[in-house]
């Protein structure tokens, strides 16, 4: 059994080996798990209603998610059912059908991404051969009879693979790139196919909005304390997303 409520993030700081995360919880009889990058990284028993985790270094924008579970399930990975649906919103996925015409065997599939709020996608983030290892450009009829229906040749995808997205008999594989986690905002995307001479096809362009959690504030510090008025002054760096 897992619980997503009753946990309050208190802060984090970068250390020499990673990141230190603190939280408080109302689940004093449960174990608090820490997840990131699709993995269970650590778990801790609350002490006086608080937990802390020394986690490895994470990529920019990567989320640390906390979950309360029963003590006898401390090492059980609940990511797929409890947390995976919450993290899909901070990644971008680009797909292009791997059709035959009008592309050649030496063409490159190239993806460009802009920074959030920019108008153009100018930064190259991914490229790969349009046909991996010059294979998978055949289909039904290639070495027909040497494979099962829908896979009728060595390395040749055929009828039934993404049916209707490519030519008949090559229906087809998808070229796919998934971004790392991104802060919320609007991101321009551009996809082209470049031929062996360096010529780019007409670009597919779009702006995609990422909906995700705002990044937390940072650098919480005590700036001063006035004992006469019992006044404590704090400072912090606000979240760039709010």
Secondary structure, DSSP 8 states (H G I E B T S, - for coil): -EE-SSEEEEEEEE-SSEEEEEEEES-TTSEEEEEETTEEEEEEE-BTTEEEEEEE---TT---EEEEE-GGGTT---IIIIIHHHHGGG--EEEEE---TT--TT-EEEEEE--TT-SS--EEEEEEESSGGG-S---TTTTTTSS-TT--STT---TTSSTTSSSTT----EEEEE-----SEEEEEEEEEE-TTS-B---EEEEEEE-------EEEEEEEEETTTTEEEEEEE--TT-
